[in-house]
Amino acid sequence: MIALLETLPQLPLPELEWMLLSPLLVLFAAACLGVLLEAVVPRDYRYIVQSGVAFIAVIAALGLTIINWIEGQQQLVAMDLLAIDGPAYVFWTLLLIAGLGGVALFAERGLGGGQSAFASSAATVPGSPLEREADRMRREHTEIFPLLLFALFGMMIFASANDLLTLFVALEIFSLPLYLMTGMARRRRLLSQEAALKYFLLGSLASAIMLYGIAMLYGFAGGFALADIDQAVVSQTASSHSWLLLIGMLLLSVGLLFKIGAVPFHAWTPDAYMGAPSPVTGFMAVATKTAAVAALLRVFYVALAGLAWDWQLLFAVVAVLTMLLGVTVALAQNDLKRLLAYSSIAHAGFILVAVVGAVAAGENVYVSSVGSIGFYLLTYGLATLGAFAIVMMVRRSGGEANGIDAWRGLGRRNPIVAALMTLFMLSFAGIPLTAGFIGKLTVFAAAWAGGYGWLVLVAVVMSVIAAFFYLKVVVAMWFQDADDATVGTVETPSLWTWSVLVVTGVATLVLGLIPGGVLQLIADAAQFIR
């Protein structure tokens, strides 16, 4: 047997760049450790241990990402399955910032009677004696912290995948934890479980369609690597099978646009936003969109750049429909979480405006499409995390007071919280002196430089209309009298939530007033490895 083994060819072992992969390894190790701790740590100590492990892991991953970014290490790693380049560092940083906000909101126990936003026993039937017993014993699902880390791990791989199979595996890694966490709300459990089921079924369908598109692209290019597909598109060696390329491109875009929440693949967004626990909604709204946009840019700017004339038109139509539906339907919403859901859809349309522009950084362009999108996602993420932190604080006896009527007179009852919410709403609307204004300005400028002036004009009109439903919340807080029957009260959260509010509020102001340094930093990094 030994002699037989000696005759076999000696295959070289893959060289792993451990430092480049260290952010991913830290998150994965911490997630696995969290699963182990769930089994061995006494229930009374799990919350402290799990939240601490998650927070330290995300901080460590963020620090390692920044160190690698500063050192300028960029290359294909892990047998060329991942591309660690400038855009990867940008989107990894954004994802880890969202992860920090998610850990803080998940760990909040100062609201709702000193309990977390998650069900005491998600496996029990809502309203059953077992659930009441779990509530009485004040149990908590501390598994949410490892689930968050697994989701974050998958998102980071998704954002830097250099291979379509890796892209699909990463999609499943981060989607499954999100499906679970969506159905774990403490209150309105039936609505939460319904939202999780819809999200799971629609997400599974989108994943299957995406996988079929990957198979089509493999049939065209003979490989899964983005570089192989790009080479096949440019050389047109398989021009007789160009129908495989077009169908594969369309089907692949379905899975990516689904995660972004673009029309017509947006149906899951309002239900998932309303049914999921607010901490999960806040994290999901920021991180899922960031990861999906990063993957969309990498696939279409690297692998399918030669088909730009085809997919630019497709995405232009999708962008217009997404902005139109998101803005018009949001005007009729009186539930704040549902309003933010349609706001998210509208913002997906604004992001696609820059995707269509496809402008490279140069002497006459301050930021490329990739850079402008990265900055836009940063400003959107800060406002979203802050807004959902406040949504968790405004409550009634039955839980969160999401109806806009409950927010009337909030400016007189709690001016600090109302002022912060006003800042986030103005940033969503793109009002000057807020980060959201600079974000929209950069994506519109990139699309304009790319020759899509008509699309920018449509986006500007939609942005003006969107300001009405954001200002509706501001007017309710400052200029309308409270109704004693529907009024909500602001509960005092713990340091976890206050830290989110302070950081997001200050960053939204600073990036609105002096954005130059961050803009230039992101623009300098916005170059994919090909």
N, C-alpha and C positions, 0 to 999 in steps of 0.2 A: 504494500500500500504506500509506504514512504517513497519507494522508488518510482511508483506511478505518479505520485504527487510532484516529485522532482522533475519529471518530464514535461509537466504542464507549463505553458508559458506564464511568466511572471508579469502580472498586470501591475502597472504603477498605481500606487495608492493616491487618491485625490488629495491635493494640498488645500487645507482649509485655512482661510484667513480668519483666525480666531478673533482678532481685535475688531475687524469689520463686522463680524457676526455677533459680537458680544451683546449688543442691545437685545437681539432676538433671543439669545441663549439665556440672558438674565430673566426676561419675561417668562420664557418657557419653564425654566427651573423654578421660578417663584410660583407659577401656576400649579406645577406638579407638587411642590412643597405644600401649597395651600390645600390640595386634595388630601395629602397625607395628614396635615394638621387637623383637618376636619374629622379624621377618624380617631386621633389620639388625644387631642386637647379637650379638657372638660368643657361642657357647654357654656359655663359661666364666663370662661376666659376666651372663647373663640372670637368674639367680636373684636376685642383689643388686639389679639394676635393676628387675625386675618387682615384687618384694616392696616395694621402696622407693616406687615409683610408686603401687602399690595402697594402701599405708599412708598416704601423704601425701594421696591423693585422698579416702579415707574420712574422715580427720581434717578436711580442708578442707570437705567436704560437711557434716560434723557441726557444725563451727564456723559455717558459713553458716546452717544450719538454726536453731541456737540464737540467732544474731543476729536473724534474721527473727522468731523466736518472741518474743524480748524486746521487739522493736519493735512487736509486736502487729499485724503486717501480715496481714490475712485477706481473701481475695477469690477469685473465680473467675478463672482465668487461662487462657492459651492457647486463646482462643475458647471459653471456658467448659467445656473438656474436663476440666480439673483443678480441684479445690476445695482451695485452700490455706487451711485453717482450723485451729482448735485441735486437733482429733483428728489431722489430718494431721501437725502438728508432733510430737505425742506419738508416733505410730507411726513417723514418719520417724526420730525420735531413737532409738527402740528398734531399728529396723532397722539404723541405722548403728552402734550399739553392738554388735549381733550381727555386723555386717560387720567391725568392728575385731577382735573375737574370732576371726572366720573367717580374716582375713588372718594373724593371729598363729599360729593352728594350722596353716594351710596352709604357712607359712614354716618350720615346725619341721623341722630336719634333724639334731638331736642324738640322735635315737632310731633304733634299728634299723640300727646300723652307719654312722650319719652320712648316711643318705639320707632323702628325704621319704617320705610315706605313699603317694605316687602311683606308678603304673606307669612304668617306664623308657621303654617304648614301647607305648602302649595300642593301636596299630594292628596289632601283631604277634599271631600265634597264641600263646596261653599255652603255655609249655614249648618253644617252637620255637627253633632256632639263632639266629634274629634277635633274639628276646627275650634269650637268654643273652648275646649280643654286646652288646646295649644295657645290660644289667646290668653286664657287665664294664667297659664304658666309663663307667659311673656317670652315664648320661644322666638327665635330669629333664624333666618336663612343666611348664615355667613358664607355659604357656598357661592354667593354672588361675587365675592372678590376674586376667587380663582376663575370663575366664568368670565369676568371682565378682563383678566389678564390673558386668558386664552383668546378672547375676541380681539384684543389689542395685538397679540402675537400674530394672529391670522391676517389682520388688517395691514400690518407692516410688511408681511411677505407679499400680500396682494398688491401693495403700492410699488414694490420693487421687483416683481416677478419678470423674468426675462424669457419665460417659457410658458406656453399656453397651458400645459398640464399643471405646472406649478401654480399658475393663476387660478385654475379651477379648484385645486386642492385647498389653496388659501381661502378661496371663497367659502368653501364648506366649513373650514376651521372657524372662521369668525361668524358665520351665519348661524350655526347651531346654538352657540351660547346666547345669541340675541333672541332667537325664537323662544328659548327657555325663559329668559329674564322678562320678556314681554308679558308672559302669562303669570307673573308672580306678584301682582299688585295686592296690597293688604285690603284695600276697600274696592268696591265694585268688581268683585272677583270674576263674576260671570262675563262682564264686559272685557276684562283683561284676558280671560281664557279664550274668548271668541276672537279677540284681536290677535292673540298668539297663533291660533289655528289658521286664520286668514293669512297672516304673514308667512307661516310655514308652507301652506299649500301654494300660494302664489310664488313664494321664493323658490320652492322646489321646481315648479313649472319653469320659472325663468332660468334656473340652473340647468335643467335638462335641455332647454332650447340653446343655452350658451354652449353646452357640451357638444351638441349636434353641430353647432357652428365651428367649434374647434376641430371636429372630425372633418368637416368640409375643407377647412384651411389646410389641414394636414394632407388631405387628398390632393390639394392644389400644389403645395410647396414641397411635400415629402419630408417635412420636419415640423417640430413644434416650437423651435426657437424663433424669437422675433426677428433675428437677423436672417434666418433662412427664408422666412416669409417675405421679408423686404427684398432679398436678393431675387426671389422668384417673381415678385411683382415687377421689379425693375427690368430684369432680363427678359421677362415674358417667355421663358422657355416652355411654359405649359399654357400657351395662349389658347390652345384648343379646349382647355378646361377652365376658361375664365369664368364660366358660370359657377364653378365651385367656389371661386374667389368671392364673387359678388354675394352668393347665398351665404357663404361662411361669414362674410363681413356683417351682413344684416343680422344673422342669428346671434353672432357674438355681441353685437351692439345691444341686443335685447337684454341680456344678462347685466351688462354694465349700466345701461340706462335705468333698469329696474332699481338697482341699488342707489342710484343718484336720486330717484324719485321723479323722473321726467315723464311727461305725457307721451304715449298713452299707457305707461307702465307705472302709474302713480297710485293706483287704487288702494294699495296697502297702507299708504302713508297716513291718511287721516285716522283710520281705525287703530293702527299701531300706536300713533302718538297719543290718542285719547285713552286707550286701554292699558298701555304699559305704565308701570310706576314712573313718576315724573323724573327721578334720577336716571332711569334707563332711557327715557325719551330724550332728555338733554344730551346724554352721552351718545346715543344712537344718531341723533340729528346731526351732530358734529362729526363724529368719527366715521360713521358709515359713508357719509357723503364725501368726506376727504379721501378715504381709501378708494372709493369707486371712481372719483374724478382722477386720482393719480393713476389708476390702472387704465382708465380710458385714454388719458393722454399718452401713456407709454405705448399702448397697443396701436393707437392710430397715428401717433407722431413718429414712431419707430418702425413698426411692422408694415403699416398700411399707408405710409406717407405718399407712396406712388399713386394711390387712388384718391388723393385729396379732392380732386374735382368732383368725385362721386359722393364721398361721405360729408364734405362740407355742405353740399346742398341738402342732404338728408338731415344733418344736425341743425341747419338753419331753420328748416321746417319744424323740427321737434322743439327748438328753442322758442319759436314764436308761439306754438301751441301751448307749451309749458308755461310761459309767462302769461299768456292770455287766460288760461284756465286758473292758474294759481291766484292771479290778481282778482279776477271777476268773482270767483267763488268765495274768496276770503272776505270780500266786501259784505257778504250776507251772513257771516259767522258771528254768533254771540257767545260762543264758548272759546275761551282764550287758548286752550291747548289745540283745539281744532283750527283756530285762526293761525296759530303758529305752524301747524301742519301744512296748510295751504300756502303760508308764507315761505316755508321750506321748498315747496314745489316751484314757486315763483323764482326763488333764488337759484334753483337748479337751472332755470331758463337763462338767468343772467350769466351764470357760469358758462353755459353752452355758447353764449355769444362770443366769449373770448376763445373758446375751443374752435369755433368756426373760423375765427380770424387767422389762426395758425401763423403768427408772426414770430420770426426769430429775433433775438436781441442783436442790435447793431448800433451804429453811430447815431442814427436818427430816431431810434426807438428806445425810450427810457427803460421799459420793461417788455420782455417777450410775453407771449400768451401764457407760457408756463409760469413765469414770474408773477404776472398779474393775477392769475388764478390762485396761486399760492397765497398771495397777500389777501385776496378776497376771502378765501377760506379762513384765514386767520381772523379777519375782522368779523366775519359771520359767526365763527365758532365762539369768539369771546362774547358777543352779544347774546348768542343762544344759551350758553352756559349760565350767564348772569340772569337772563330772563326766566329760565326754568328754576333757578335757585329761588327767585322771588315767587314764582308760581307755587312752590312748595310751602312758602311761608304764609300766604294768604289763605285762611281756612275758615270753615264753619264747623258746627258740631258733627256733620256727616263726613268730614274730610276736607280736601282742598276745595276752595271756592273758585271754580274755573269760569263761571258765568261772568261776563263783563259787568253786569249789574252789581255784582258783589264788590266790584272795585271802585264803585262810585264814592267820592269823598275821601279816597285813600290819602290824598295829598294833605288833608287837614288832620287825619288821624295819625299818619306816620309819614311826615314829609321826606325823611331820608330815603325810605324804601321807595316811595313814589318818585322821587327825583332819580334814583338809580334806574327804575323801570322806564321812566321817560327817556333817559339817556340811551338805553338799549333799543327802545322803539324808534328813536330818531336815527340811530345808527342803522337799523334795519331799513328805514326809509331812505337813507342816503342823504341826510341833511348835513350841510357843511359844518365843519369843526368837530365832526365825529369820524371814527375810523371807517364806518360804512360808506361815507361820501368818497373817501380816497379809494376804497376798494372798488366801488362802482366806476369811478373815474378811470382807474387803471384798466379794468376789463373793457370798458367802452373804447378807451384810447387804443388798446391792442387790436380790437376788431376793426376800428376805423382805419388804422394803419395797414391792416390786412385787406382793405378794399371792400369791406362790408358796411359801408355807411348807412345803407337803408336799414340794415338789421340794428344798428346802433340807434337810429331814430325810433324804431319800434320799441326798443328796450327803454329808451328815455321816456316815451309816452307811458309805457307800462309802469315804470318806476314812479312817475308822477301820480298815476291812479292808485298805486299801492300805498302811497303816503296817506291816503284817506283812512284806510282801516288801521294803520298804525296810530294815526292821530286820534282815531276813535277811542282807543284805550287811554291816551293822554288826556283827552277831554273828559272822559268818565272819572279819572282820578282827581283832576284839578278843578273842573268847572261844573260838575253835577252833584246834586245833593244825594246823600246816602239814604237808601230805603231800609228801614229797620228790619223788614221781613227778609231781605236778601243780602244784607251787608256782611262782608267778611272781615275778620279780624286778623291782624298781623301778629303771628306768634314769634317769639324770640328764638332763633336757632342757636346751634352750638358754633364753636369756632370754625368747624369744618366749612359750613355754609358761608359764614362771614368772610372767610379767607377767599372763597370763590368770588363773592360780590366785590370785595375790595380790589382784587387783582383784575377782574374783568372790567370793572368800572374805570379804574385808573388807566388800564391799557387802551380802552376804547377812546378815552380823551387824548392820551398821549399820541396814539397813532393817528388821530384826527388832526392834531396840531403840528407834530413834527415826525412825519412818516418816512422822511428821506432815507435814514440809515437802514431801517428794516427793508424798505423797498429795494434799495441797492443791493443789500445782502442777498435777498431772494432772487433778484434779477441776475446777479453774478453766478448763482448756482444753477440756473435754469437751462442746463444743457445735458441732454440724454447721452449716455454711452450707446453707440451703435455698433 
